[in-house]
Amino acid sequence: MVAQLGIRLEDKEKAELEKNAHALGLTAASAVKMMIAQFNYDKGFRFPINRRDSLDKVEKLPKEVEKALLVAKAEELGLIKDTSETVENIDDLRKRWGDEISN
């Protein structure tokens, strides 16, 4: 059985959705279906949902994480040389990270 879901969007939101979906080779409907499938798989959103005024109460990230994010962004922008390694086997990387973290 197939059900139909109707939503209302502003014209500008709909146009942006269609443009972004098209850029990925999708229709707006398929993009929404993908979001719903992921939402159902995760049993919610993958990110915290906060009120904008509650964001000041969010604790800061650890300095190491902030540094890693800053370096990654600088590499992405070409401001510094990308020193990241190619990952062939994610399990080996997880094991190494576990070893480095525990030391």
C-alpha positions, 0 to 999 in steps of 0.5 A, a space after each residue: 500500500 502507498 500513502 500520500 503526504 502533502 506539505 506546504 512550502 513557500 515558493 522560494 523553499 520549493 524552488 531551492 529544494 528542486 534546484 539542490 535535488 536536481 544538482 544531485 541528480 534527484 527529484 524533489 520527491 526522491 530527496 524528501 523520500 530519502 530524508 524520510 527513510 534516513 529519519 526512520 532508520 535513525 529514529 529521529 534526526 542525526 543532529 540535536 534539535 535545539 531552540 536558537 536561544 538555547 545554543 549559548 548553553 551548549 558546551 564548547 567542543 574540546 580544543 582538540 576537536 576545534 583544532 581538527 575542524 579548523 585544520 580540515 576546513 583550511 585544507 578543504 579551502 586550499 589554505 594549507 596542504 592536505 596531509 590526510 591519508 587515504 583510508 583503505 580499511 576503516 577497521 584498521 583506522 579505528 583500531 589505530 585510533 583506539 590504540 592512540 586514544 588509550 595511550 
